[in-house]
Amino acid sequence: MLVSQSIVPDIKAIIAISRDKAIRVVDNERTLMYWNIGKRIFEEEQSGKDRADYGTYLIKFLSEQLQPEYGSGYSIRQINLYRQFYRVFPIVHTLYAQLSWSQYKLLLSVDNQEKREFYIAETVKNNWTVRQLERQIDSALYERLLISNDKESVLAVAKKEKLPSDAKEIIKDPMYLEFLNLKRESSYYEKDLEQAIITHLQDFLLEMGNGFSFVARQKRIHIEGDEFFVDLVFYNRLLQCFVIIEIKTTKLTHQDLGQLQMYVNYYDRIEKLQHENQTIGILLCANKNDGVVKFTLPENTKNIVASQYKLYLPTEQQLLEEINKELESFSNDGK
């Protein structure tokens, strides 16, 4: 007897979808349970607020009563998390069913409301996993976007309240490429970095930002008998344009910017369709002189961006230094 070849994969797909839904439902109920526990603890604390250290005593008491029966999920640390969860998200309908408890735990470490709103919006919009959300928080995505944008614009783009109108609204400087597993001390060439990006393309697209898709590597173009090769070509559906990336493992030069400008011009005049926007060029470099970038490119240019790459995630101190340096630069430019 003949059996349809599609029946087994179809049933496997049904099982996988149902399991995923069941896991999400269970996790959502668990998240609501923790929120309600936090709410009840907070209410009890308010009734005993006149007593010194009542909150600390209450958390310890609850852990002693609950942990023997329900396990390590009710340690002092975990119960404190439930209390904090309610304090940070005091209205239940603001909780997102798309977010897991593990993601909410990460968000509790984010130190202000606007930053949390940004990461929540980006997580929901991009369907980030726990690992992806953790990496974006650790790599200070919010702060990196704020360096060249205002707070309202960053949040509006994240919440889909507006489409990005400028490459700098979604392209980061610096870009953190720790997932390539390249050592800072090692000597390597552009082709090595390019190959590492292709090998870790999913992670690279995550670092690039919203709306990017891969088009070509070492794209050959002909200009009146001469051949040139563009390192990487992407397309961004939000900006509706091609995005060209040229890689330099040495310090950026004005010749590099000139070459990238030529590629951008070629794509605008030959490849771009009428309804599409101007091509964006990104020079991804190990080191750059912002003054060289400023005086090589036309004033107020929006379609050529020089972005420095880093092979390690920043420490908190490095990040603060970078932000302060950028703020000083903006302040001096405004004088």
SVG drawing of the C-alpha trace seen along z (x, -y; Angstrom):
<svg xmlns="http://www.w3.org/2000/svg" viewBox="-4 -78 54 80">
<polyline fill="none" stroke="black" stroke-width="0.4" points="0.0,0.0 1.2,-3.5 1.5,-6.0 1.8,-9.7 5.4,-10.8 4.3,-14.0 2.4,-12.5 5.3,-11.9 6.8,-15.4 3.3,-16.9 2.6,-15.1 6.1,-16.0 5.3,-19.6 2.0,-19.4 3.7,-17.9 6.4,-20.6 4.0,-23.5 1.8,-22.1 4.7,-21.5 6.0,-25.1 2.5,-26.4 2.3,-24.3 5.7,-25.5 4.7,-29.1 1.4,-28.7 3.1,-27.1 5.8,-29.8 3.3,-32.5 1.3,-31.1 4.6,-30.7 5.4,-34.4 2.0,-35.5 2.4,-33.3 5.7,-35.0 4.1,-38.4 1.2,-37.6 3.7,-36.3 5.6,-39.6 2.4,-41.5 1.3,-39.7 4.7,-40.2 4.6,-43.9 1.1,-44.2 2.3,-42.4 5.4,-44.7 3.1,-47.7 1.1,-46.5 4.3,-46.1 6.2,-49.1 6.4,-50.7 8.6,-47.8 12.3,-48.2 13.7,-45.5 10.3,-43.9 10.9,-43.3 14.1,-41.4 12.5,-39.3 9.5,-38.5 11.6,-37.3 13.6,-35.1 10.5,-33.7 8.8,-32.9 11.9,-31.1 12.1,-29.0 8.4,-28.0 8.3,-27.5 11.7,-26.1 11.4,-22.7 8.2,-22.0 8.7,-23.8 12.4,-23.7 15.2,-26.2 12.7,-28.4 11.8,-29.8 15.3,-30.7 15.8,-34.1 17.3,-35.4 14.4,-34.1 11.7,-35.5 13.5,-38.8 13.3,-38.6 9.5,-38.0 9.1,-41.1 11.3,-43.1 9.4,-41.8 6.1,-43.3 7.8,-46.6 9.3,-47.0 6.1,-45.9 3.3,-46.9 0.4,-46.7 -0.3,-43.1 -1.6,-44.0 1.8,-45.5 3.4,-42.0 4.0,-40.6 3.0,-37.0 5.8,-36.8 8.4,-37.2 9.5,-34.3 10.3,-34.4 14.0,-34.1 13.8,-37.2 12.0,-39.1 14.8,-38.2 17.3,-39.7 15.2,-42.8 15.1,-43.3 18.8,-44.0 18.2,-47.0 18.4,-50.1 15.8,-52.5 12.3,-52.3 13.1,-53.8 15.9,-51.3 13.6,-48.4 10.9,-49.6 13.5,-49.6 14.7,-46.0 11.1,-44.8 10.0,-46.3 13.1,-44.9 12.6,-41.4 9.0,-41.2 9.6,-42.7 12.6,-40.4 11.5,-37.4 14.9,-37.3 15.8,-34.3 17.0,-34.6 20.6,-34.4 20.1,-37.0 18.5,-39.4 21.3,-38.8 23.9,-39.6 22.2,-42.8 22.0,-44.0 25.7,-43.0 26.8,-44.8 24.9,-48.0 22.8,-48.2 20.6,-50.9 23.6,-53.1 25.3,-52.6 22.3,-53.7 21.9,-56.7 25.4,-57.9 24.2,-59.2 20.5,-59.5 18.0,-61.1 16.1,-59.0 12.7,-59.6 13.8,-58.4 15.5,-55.3 12.3,-54.3 10.0,-55.2 11.9,-53.0 12.0,-50.1 8.2,-50.3 7.5,-50.6 6.0,-54.0 8.2,-55.3 10.4,-53.9 14.1,-54.7 14.9,-57.6 18.7,-57.7 21.2,-54.9 22.6,-56.0 19.2,-55.3 19.9,-51.5 23.6,-51.1 25.9,-51.0 29.3,-52.4 31.2,-50.5 30.0,-47.1 30.8,-44.2 31.9,-41.0 32.9,-38.8 30.9,-35.9 33.5,-35.6 36.0,-34.2 38.9,-36.1 41.8,-36.9 42.8,-40.5 46.5,-39.6 46.2,-37.5 47.3,-38.8 44.6,-38.3 43.5,-39.7 40.2,-41.2 39.3,-37.8 39.7,-36.1 37.3,-38.5 34.9,-38.3 34.9,-34.5 34.3,-34.6 31.3,-36.9 29.8,-34.5 30.4,-31.6 28.5,-33.4 26.1,-35.2 23.0,-34.9 24.9,-36.5 26.3,-39.2 22.7,-40.0 21.6,-40.3 24.5,-42.8 23.7,-44.7 20.1,-45.4 16.6,-45.3 15.6,-44.4 18.9,-43.2 19.2,-40.3 22.3,-38.9 22.7,-39.4 26.2,-38.7 29.8,-38.2 32.7,-39.5 30.2,-40.9 32.0,-41.4 31.2,-44.7 32.5,-45.8 33.3,-49.5 34.4,-50.1 36.7,-47.1 37.9,-47.2 36.8,-44.6 36.1,-45.4 34.9,-43.2 32.5,-44.4 33.2,-42.6 29.6,-42.2 26.2,-43.3 23.1,-43.3 19.6,-44.7 17.5,-46.5 13.8,-46.2 13.0,-48.9 15.2,-51.5 14.4,-49.9 18.0,-50.1 21.1,-48.1 23.8,-48.2 27.4,-47.7 30.1,-46.7 33.8,-47.1 36.1,-45.5 39.4,-47.0 41.5,-45.3 43.9,-48.3 43.2,-52.0 40.7,-53.7 42.1,-56.0 40.5,-58.6 41.2,-56.2 39.1,-53.5 36.2,-56.0 36.6,-57.0 36.5,-53.4 33.3,-52.8 31.8,-55.9 32.4,-54.6 30.7,-51.3 27.7,-53.2 27.5,-55.4 27.6,-52.2 24.7,-50.6 22.7,-53.8 23.1,-54.2 23.0,-50.6 21.4,-48.2 18.9,-50.4 15.3,-50.3 13.3,-53.5 11.2,-52.9 14.2,-52.1 16.2,-54.5 19.8,-55.5 22.4,-52.8 24.2,-52.9 27.9,-52.2 29.5,-51.0 33.2,-50.9 33.8,-48.4 37.3,-49.1 39.6,-48.2 40.5,-51.8 39.4,-55.2 40.1,-58.8 36.8,-60.7 38.4,-63.8 39.5,-62.0 35.9,-60.7 34.5,-64.2 36.7,-65.9 36.7,-63.2 32.9,-62.9 30.5,-65.7 28.9,-67.6 25.6,-66.1 26.1,-62.9 23.7,-60.1 24.6,-57.2 28.3,-56.6 29.0,-55.4 32.4,-54.4 31.9,-51.9 34.7,-50.6 34.5,-46.9 35.5,-45.4 36.3,-41.7 35.3,-41.8 32.2,-43.0 32.9,-46.2 33.3,-46.4 31.0,-48.9 33.9,-51.3 34.9,-51.1 31.3,-51.8 31.1,-54.8 34.3,-56.2 33.1,-55.7 29.8,-57.5 31.5,-60.3 34.0,-60.7 31.1,-60.9 29.2,-63.4 32.2,-65.6 32.7,-65.4 29.1,-66.5 29.4,-69.3 32.6,-70.6 31.1,-70.4 28.2,-72.5 30.4,-75.3"/>
</svg>
